Amino acid sequence: MTKSKVLIVDDNPKNLQVLASLLTDNNYSIEVALNGNDAIDWVKDQVFDAILLDIMMPGMDGFETCKQIRQVKICKDIPIIFLTAREDIESITTGFNVGGNDYLTKPFNHEELLVRLANHIELKESRRKLADLNEWLNEEVDKKTIELKEANDKLRRLDDSKNDFLKSISHEIRTPLNGIVGSLNLLKGYSEESYFTEVIELLDRSVTNLEKYSYAALQIANLQLRGKTQLNLQQVDWGVIICDCVKQLSVIAEEKDIKIEIQNDEPVKVNADFQYLQSAMDALINTCIIFTESGHINIKLLKDEGTIVMEMEDSGSLFNGNNVEHFFDSINNQNYNFERNNAMELYLAKIIIESHGGTLLFDNKEDKSGVITKVVLEEV
């Protein structure tokens, strides 16, 4: 085990001999200085674990010696213990003010000196270890920060590539779809036979759904990758958006003998992206129509303590699968256990509404006569 190294500064040879003998017997390595100048030369040349310093010395006294030692860079944290016959409060206070760590008056108790010296050296070592640990931690944090930045940059590049790929796929799908749609329109005029008409209508519906889901998938990808930055937020009237959606879906609703009523007596302003919010409302209303054979869909817009709540009640089939609260746990697995399921469109609606800071909830009506869809957004 390495011995702790102590510098003894005292102009009295007898004091030096007593201290040197005491410390040597207790496994300390020592050096001695007879005055302040010699002490400063020592600390500039060697590293010590502690300094025992007399105050009353010829020439440079202990207080001035302590101040100059503290100016040496490697000595800022070395424990300095004053050993002196002075015991007045002013001297003790001065000793601490110039940088001393402790103060013992002569004659001192040997055991007390050894305990205080050991404690100060141990405290210095603990501070050094803590400083080393902090430095290591800072280096590790810097390294991890660089690694995370590089990982984030790589992830961002991958996200950009993924987004470009999805846009490319969407474009590539739409191009042949447009050709198929055009061909189907031509075929509709060439045959009046019911069999061919039914086949063409089936193809037409399939192509329309494929185009719709392709568009929905692209919107979901954009919002998941870019979040709120994808939105062009502005004040919009939510009631107007709902009315436009109902108007566009009115033909489908009428074919199924479904009556849609909107209860909204005043403008309700929300901060939203008009097109995205319209897509969400279209998906929710269309889902209600799909799963309602006939009957009614009632839509209400209500103000509630700084929020706007849209409640949509239908008389369609219920959620008969697992707990409705877990409907969106995964669009890949769990929500396909539900009888009422239009996963892509409903998931798109959820992503859009949450990107606006809102919530989307579903629940079966208490009397089991249909489903309640609820959307909450902040009022402007």
Contacts in CASP RR format, 6 or more apart in sequence:
PFRMAT RR
TARGET T0000
AUTHOR 0000-0000-0000
METHOD contacts of the structure
MODEL  1
MTKSKVLIVDDNPKNLQVLASLLTDNNYSIEVALNGNDAIDWVKDQVFDA
ILLDIMMPGMDGFETCKQIRQVKICKDIPIIFLTAREDIESITTGFNVGG
NDYLTKPFNHEELLVRLANHIELKESRRKLADLNEWLNEEVDKKTIELKE
ANDKLRRLDDSKNDFLKSISHEIRTPLNGIVGSLNLLKGYSEESYFTEVI
ELLDRSVTNLEKYSYAALQIANLQLRGKTQLNLQQVDWGVIICDCVKQLS
VIAEEKDIKIEIQNDEPVKVNADFQYLQSAMDALINTCIIFTESGHINIK
LLKDEGTIVMEMEDSGSLFNGNNVEHFFDSINNQNYNFERNNAMELYLAK
IIIESHGGTLLFDNKEDKSGVITKVVLEEV
3 27 0 8 1.000
3 28 0 8 1.000
3 29 0 8 1.000
4 28 0 8 1.000
4 29 0 8 1.000
4 49 0 8 1.000
4 50 0 8 1.000
4 121 0 8 1.000
5 28 0 8 1.000
5 29 0 8 1.000
5 30 0 8 1.000
5 31 0 8 1.000
5 46 0 8 1.000
5 47 0 8 1.000
5 48 0 8 1.000
5 49 0 8 1.000
6 23 0 8 1.000
6 28 0 8 1.000
6 29 0 8 1.000
6 30 0 8 1.000
6 31 0 8 1.000
6 48 0 8 1.000
6 49 0 8 1.000
6 50 0 8 1.000
6 51 0 8 1.000
6 52 0 8 1.000
6 117 0 8 1.000
7 30 0 8 1.000
7 31 0 8 1.000
7 32 0 8 1.000
7 33 0 8 1.000
7 39 0 8 1.000
7 42 0 8 1.000
7 43 0 8 1.000
7 48 0 8 1.000
7 50 0 8 1.000
7 51 0 8 1.000
7 52 0 8 1.000
8 16 0 8 1.000
8 19 0 8 1.000
8 20 0 8 1.000
8 23 0 8 1.000
8 30 0 8 1.000
8 31 0 8 1.000
8 32 0 8 1.000
8 33 0 8 1.000
8 51 0 8 1.000
8 52 0 8 1.000
9 32 0 8 1.000
9 33 0 8 1.000
9 34 0 8 1.000
9 35 0 8 1.000
9 36 0 8 1.000
9 38 0 8 1.000
9 39 0 8 1.000
9 51 0 8 1.000
9 52 0 8 1.000
9 53 0 8 1.000
9 54 0 8 1.000
9 57 0 8 1.000
9 62 0 8 1.000
9 65 0 8 1.000
10 16 0 8 1.000
10 19 0 8 1.000
10 32 0 8 1.000
10 34 0 8 1.000
10 52 0 8 1.000
10 54 0 8 1.000
10 57 0 8 1.000
10 83 0 8 1.000
11 34 0 8 1.000
11 35 0 8 1.000
11 54 0 8 1.000
11 57 0 8 1.000
11 58 0 8 1.000
12 54 0 8 1.000
13 34 0 8 1.000
15 54 0 8 1.000
15 83 0 8 1.000
15 106 0 8 1.000
16 32 0 8 1.000
16 34 0 8 1.000
19 30 0 8 1.000
19 52 0 8 1.000
19 83 0 8 1.000
20 30 0 8 1.000
20 32 0 8 1.000
22 110 0 8 1.000
22 113 0 8 1.000
22 114 0 8 1.000
23 30 0 8 1.000
23 117 0 8 1.000
24 30 0 8 1.000
26 114 0 8 1.000
28 117 0 8 1.000
31 42 0 8 1.000
31 46 0 8 1.000
31 48 0 8 1.000
33 39 0 8 1.000
33 41 0 8 1.000
33 42 0 8 1.000
35 57 0 8 1.000
35 58 0 8 1.000
35 59 0 8 1.000
35 60 0 8 1.000
36 57 0 8 1.000
36 59 0 8 1.000
36 60 0 8 1.000
36 62 0 8 1.000
36 64 0 8 1.000
36 65 0 8 1.000
36 68 0 8 1.000
37 60 0 8 1.000
39 51 0 8 1.000
39 53 0 8 1.000
39 65 0 8 1.000
39 69 0 8 1.000
40 65 0 8 1.000
40 68 0 8 1.000
40 69 0 8 1.000
40 72 0 8 1.000
42 48 0 8 1.000
43 51 0 8 1.000
43 69 0 8 1.000
43 72 0 8 1.000
43 74 0 8 1.000
43 75 0 8 1.000
43 78 0 8 1.000
44 72 0 8 1.000
47 74 0 8 1.000
48 75 0 8 1.000
48 78 0 8 1.000
49 78 0 8 1.000
49 79 0 8 1.000
49 121 0 8 1.000
49 124 0 8 1.000
50 78 0 8 1.000
50 79 0 8 1.000
50 80 0 8 1.000
50 81 0 8 1.000
50 117 0 8 1.000
50 120 0 8 1.000
50 121 0 8 1.000
50 124 0 8 1.000
51 69 0 8 1.000
51 78 0 8 1.000
51 79 0 8 1.000
51 80 0 8 1.000
51 81 0 8 1.000
52 81 0 8 1.000
52 83 0 8 1.000
52 117 0 8 1.000
53 62 0 8 1.000
53 65 0 8 1.000
53 66 0 8 1.000
53 80 0 8 1.000
53 81 0 8 1.000
53 82 0 8 1.000
53 83 0 8 1.000
54 62 0 8 1.000
54 82 0 8 1.000
54 83 0 8 1.000
54 84 0 8 1.000
55 61 0 8 1.000
55 62 0 8 1.000
55 63 0 8 1.000
55 82 0 8 1.000
55 84 0 8 1.000
55 86 0 8 1.000
55 91 0 8 1.000
55 95 0 8 1.000
56 62 0 8 1.000
56 84 0 8 1.000
56 85 0 8 1.000
56 86 0 8 1.000
57 65 0 8 1.000
60 68 0 8 1.000
62 82 0 8 1.000
63 94 0 8 1.000
63 95 0 8 1.000
63 98 0 8 1.000
64 98 0 8 1.000
66 80 0 8 1.000
66 82 0 8 1.000
66 95 0 8 1.000
66 98 0 8 1.000
66 99 0 8 1.000
66 100 0 8 1.000
67 98 0 8 1.000
67 99 0 8 1.000
69 75 0 8 1.000
69 78 0 8 1.000
69 80 0 8 1.000
70 76 0 8 1.000
70 98 0 8 1.000
70 99 0 8 1.000
77 124 0 8 1.000
77 127 0 8 1.000
77 128 0 8 1.000
78 124 0 8 1.000
79 101 0 8 1.000
79 102 0 8 1.000
79 117 0 8 1.000
79 120 0 8 1.000
79 121 0 8 1.000
79 123 0 8 1.000
79 124 0 8 1.000
80 99 0 8 1.000
80 100 0 8 1.000
80 101 0 8 1.000
80 102 0 8 1.000
81 100 0 8 1.000
81 101 0 8 1.000
81 102 0 8 1.000
81 103 0 8 1.000
81 104 0 8 1.000
81 113 0 8 1.000
81 116 0 8 1.000
81 117 0 8 1.000
81 120 0 8 1.000
82 95 0 8 1.000
82 100 0 8 1.000
82 102 0 8 1.000
82 103 0 8 1.000
82 104 0 8 1.000
83 104 0 8 1.000
83 106 0 8 1.000
83 108 0 8 1.000
83 113 0 8 1.000
84 91 0 8 1.000
84 103 0 8 1.000
84 104 0 8 1.000
84 105 0 8 1.000
84 106 0 8 1.000
85 105 0 8 1.000
85 106 0 8 1.000
86 92 0 8 1.000
86 105 0 8 1.000
87 105 0 8 1.000
92 103 0 8 1.000
95 103 0 8 1.000
96 103 0 8 1.000
101 120 0 8 1.000
102 116 0 8 1.000
102 120 0 8 1.000
104 112 0 8 1.000
104 113 0 8 1.000
104 116 0 8 1.000
159 225 0 8 1.000
162 221 0 8 1.000
162 225 0 8 1.000
163 221 0 8 1.000
163 222 0 8 1.000
163 225 0 8 1.000
163 226 0 8 1.000
166 217 0 8 1.000
166 218 0 8 1.000
166 221 0 8 1.000
166 222 0 8 1.000
167 218 0 8 1.000
170 214 0 8 1.000
170 215 0 8 1.000
170 217 0 8 1.000
170 218 0 8 1.000
173 210 0 8 1.000
173 211 0 8 1.000
173 214 0 8 1.000
174 211 0 8 1.000
174 214 0 8 1.000
177 207 0 8 1.000
177 210 0 8 1.000
177 211 0 8 1.000
177 214 0 8 1.000
180 203 0 8 1.000
180 207 0 8 1.000
181 204 0 8 1.000
181 207 0 8 1.000
181 211 0 8 1.000
184 200 0 8 1.000
184 203 0 8 1.000
184 204 0 8 1.000
184 207 0 8 1.000
187 196 0 8 1.000
187 200 0 8 1.000
188 197 0 8 1.000
188 200 0 8 1.000
191 197 0 8 1.000
191 200 0 8 1.000
212 345 0 8 1.000
213 344 0 8 1.000
213 345 0 8 1.000
216 279 0 8 1.000
216 283 0 8 1.000
216 344 0 8 1.000
216 345 0 8 1.000
216 348 0 8 1.000
217 344 0 8 1.000
219 276 0 8 1.000
219 279 0 8 1.000
219 348 0 8 1.000
219 351 0 8 1.000
219 352 0 8 1.000
220 344 0 8 1.000
220 347 0 8 1.000
220 348 0 8 1.000
220 351 0 8 1.000
222 230 0 8 1.000
223 230 0 8 1.000
223 276 0 8 1.000
223 351 0 8 1.000
223 352 0 8 1.000
223 355 0 8 1.000
224 351 0 8 1.000
227 355 0 8 1.000
228 355 0 8 1.000
230 273 0 8 1.000
230 276 0 8 1.000
230 355 0 8 1.000
231 272 0 8 1.000
231 273 0 8 1.000
231 276 0 8 1.000
231 355 0 8 1.000
231 356 0 8 1.000
232 273 0 8 1.000
232 274 0 8 1.000
232 275 0 8 1.000
233 271 0 8 1.000
233 272 0 8 1.000
233 273 0 8 1.000
234 271 0 8 1.000
234 272 0 8 1.000
234 273 0 8 1.000
234 274 0 8 1.000
235 269 0 8 1.000
235 270 0 8 1.000
235 271 0 8 1.000
235 380 0 8 1.000
236 269 0 8 1.000
236 270 0 8 1.000
236 271 0 8 1.000
236 272 0 8 1.000
236 274 0 8 1.000
236 277 0 8 1.000
237 267 0 8 1.000
237 268 0 8 1.000
237 269 0 8 1.000
238 268 0 8 1.000
238 269 0 8 1.000
238 270 0 8 1.000
238 272 0 8 1.000
238 277 0 8 1.000
238 301 0 8 1.000
238 308 0 8 1.000
238 310 0 8 1.000
238 377 0 8 1.000
239 262 0 8 1.000
239 264 0 8 1.000
239 267 0 8 1.000
239 268 0 8 1.000
239 301 0 8 1.000
240 267 0 8 1.000
241 274 0 8 1.000
241 277 0 8 1.000
241 278 0 8 1.000
241 281 0 8 1.000
242 262 0 8 1.000
242 264 0 8 1.000
242 281 0 8 1.000
242 285 0 8 1.000
242 299 0 8 1.000
242 301 0 8 1.000
242 310 0 8 1.000
243 262 0 8 1.000
244 278 0 8 1.000
245 278 0 8 1.000
245 281 0 8 1.000
245 282 0 8 1.000
245 285 0 8 1.000
246 253 0 8 1.000
246 260 0 8 1.000
246 262 0 8 1.000
246 285 0 8 1.000
246 299 0 8 1.000
248 282 0 8 1.000
249 260 0 8 1.000
249 282 0 8 1.000
249 285 0 8 1.000
249 286 0 8 1.000
249 289 0 8 1.000
250 260 0 8 1.000
252 286 0 8 1.000
252 289 0 8 1.000
253 259 0 8 1.000
253 260 0 8 1.000
253 289 0 8 1.000
253 297 0 8 1.000
256 289 0 8 1.000
256 292 0 8 1.000
256 293 0 8 1.000
256 294 0 8 1.000
257 294 0 8 1.000
257 295 0 8 1.000
258 289 0 8 1.000
258 292 0 8 1.000
258 294 0 8 1.000
258 295 0 8 1.000
258 296 0 8 1.000
258 297 0 8 1.000
259 295 0 8 1.000
259 296 0 8 1.000
259 297 0 8 1.000
260 285 0 8 1.000
260 296 0 8 1.000
260 297 0 8 1.000
260 298 0 8 1.000
260 299 0 8 1.000
261 296 0 8 1.000
261 297 0 8 1.000
261 298 0 8 1.000
261 299 0 8 1.000
262 299 0 8 1.000
262 300 0 8 1.000
262 301 0 8 1.000
263 298 0 8 1.000
263 299 0 8 1.000
263 300 0 8 1.000
263 301 0 8 1.000
264 299 0 8 1.000
264 300 0 8 1.000
264 301 0 8 1.000
268 301 0 8 1.000
268 303 0 8 1.000
268 308 0 8 1.000
268 379 0 8 1.000
269 379 0 8 1.000
269 380 0 8 1.000
270 277 0 8 1.000
270 308 0 8 1.000
270 356 0 8 1.000
270 377 0 8 1.000
270 378 0 8 1.000
270 379 0 8 1.000
270 380 0 8 1.000
271 356 0 8 1.000
271 378 0 8 1.000
271 380 0 8 1.000
272 356 0 8 1.000
272 377 0 8 1.000
273 356 0 8 1.000
276 352 0 8 1.000
276 355 0 8 1.000
276 356 0 8 1.000
277 352 0 8 1.000
277 356 0 8 1.000
279 348 0 8 1.000
279 349 0 8 1.000
279 352 0 8 1.000
280 348 0 8 1.000
280 349 0 8 1.000
280 352 0 8 1.000
280 353 0 8 1.000
280 375 0 8 1.000
281 349 0 8 1.000
283 342 0 8 1.000
283 345 0 8 1.000
283 346 0 8 1.000
283 348 0 8 1.000
283 349 0 8 1.000
284 312 0 8 1.000
284 346 0 8 1.000
284 349 0 8 1.000
284 360 0 8 1.000
284 373 0 8 1.000
284 375 0 8 1.000
285 297 0 8 1.000
285 299 0 8 1.000
285 312 0 8 1.000
286 342 0 8 1.000
286 345 0 8 1.000
287 342 0 8 1.000
287 345 0 8 1.000
287 346 0 8 1.000
288 297 0 8 1.000
288 312 0 8 1.000
288 314 0 8 1.000
288 316 0 8 1.000
288 371 0 8 1.000
288 373 0 8 1.000
289 297 0 8 1.000
290 342 0 8 1.000
291 314 0 8 1.000
291 316 0 8 1.000
291 317 0 8 1.000
291 340 0 8 1.000
291 342 0 8 1.000
291 371 0 8 1.000
292 314 0 8 1.000
292 315 0 8 1.000
292 316 0 8 1.000
292 317 0 8 1.000
293 316 0 8 1.000
295 315 0 8 1.000
295 316 0 8 1.000
296 314 0 8 1.000
296 315 0 8 1.000
297 312 0 8 1.000
297 313 0 8 1.000
297 314 0 8 1.000
297 315 0 8 1.000
298 312 0 8 1.000
298 313 0 8 1.000
298 314 0 8 1.000
299 310 0 8 1.000
299 311 0 8 1.000
299 312 0 8 1.000
300 310 0 8 1.000
300 311 0 8 1.000
300 312 0 8 1.000
301 308 0 8 1.000
301 309 0 8 1.000
301 310 0 8 1.000
302 308 0 8 1.000
302 309 0 8 1.000
302 310 0 8 1.000
302 311 0 8 1.000
303 309 0 8 1.000
303 379 0 8 1.000
306 378 0 8 1.000
306 379 0 8 1.000
307 376 0 8 1.000
307 377 0 8 1.000
307 378 0 8 1.000
307 379 0 8 1.000
308 376 0 8 1.000
308 377 0 8 1.000
308 378 0 8 1.000
308 379 0 8 1.000
309 374 0 8 1.000
309 375 0 8 1.000
309 376 0 8 1.000
310 373 0 8 1.000
310 374 0 8 1.000
310 375 0 8 1.000
310 376 0 8 1.000
310 377 0 8 1.000
311 372 0 8 1.000
311 373 0 8 1.000
311 374 0 8 1.000
312 372 0 8 1.000
312 373 0 8 1.000
312 374 0 8 1.000
313 365 0 8 1.000
313 370 0 8 1.000
313 371 0 8 1.000
313 372 0 8 1.000
313 373 0 8 1.000
314 370 0 8 1.000
314 371 0 8 1.000
314 373 0 8 1.000
315 369 0 8 1.000
315 370 0 8 1.000
316 370 0 8 1.000
316 371 0 8 1.000
317 339 0 8 1.000
317 340 0 8 1.000
317 370 0 8 1.000
317 371 0 8 1.000
318 339 0 8 1.000
318 340 0 8 1.000
318 364 0 8 1.000
318 368 0 8 1.000
318 370 0 8 1.000
318 371 0 8 1.000
319 327 0 8 1.000
319 338 0 8 1.000
319 339 0 8 1.000
319 340 0 8 1.000
319 362 0 8 1.000
319 363 0 8 1.000
319 364 0 8 1.000
319 371 0 8 1.000
320 338 0 8 1.000
320 339 0 8 1.000
320 340 0 8 1.000
321 337 0 8 1.000
321 338 0 8 1.000
321 339 0 8 1.000
322 334 0 8 1.000
322 337 0 8 1.000
322 338 0 8 1.000
324 338 0 8 1.000
324 362 0 8 1.000
324 363 0 8 1.000
324 364 0 8 1.000
326 334 0 8 1.000
326 335 0 8 1.000
327 334 0 8 1.000
327 335 0 8 1.000
327 338 0 8 1.000
327 346 0 8 1.000
327 362 0 8 1.000
328 335 0 8 1.000
328 346 0 8 1.000
328 347 0 8 1.000
328 350 0 8 1.000
329 335 0 8 1.000
331 343 0 8 1.000
331 344 0 8 1.000
331 347 0 8 1.000
335 341 0 8 1.000
335 343 0 8 1.000
336 343 0 8 1.000
340 371 0 8 1.000
349 360 0 8 1.000
350 360 0 8 1.000
353 359 0 8 1.000
353 360 0 8 1.000
353 375 0 8 1.000
353 377 0 8 1.000
354 360 0 8 1.000
356 377 0 8 1.000
357 377 0 8 1.000
357 378 0 8 1.000
358 375 0 8 1.000
358 376 0 8 1.000
358 377 0 8 1.000
358 378 0 8 1.000
359 374 0 8 1.000
359 375 0 8 1.000
359 376 0 8 1.000
360 373 0 8 1.000
360 374 0 8 1.000
360 375 0 8 1.000
361 373 0 8 1.000
361 374 0 8 1.000
361 375 0 8 1.000
361 376 0 8 1.000
362 371 0 8 1.000
362 372 0 8 1.000
362 373 0 8 1.000
362 374 0 8 1.000
363 371 0 8 1.000
363 372 0 8 1.000
363 374 0 8 1.000
364 370 0 8 1.000
364 371 0 8 1.000
364 372 0 8 1.000
365 371 0 8 1.000
365 372 0 8 1.000
END
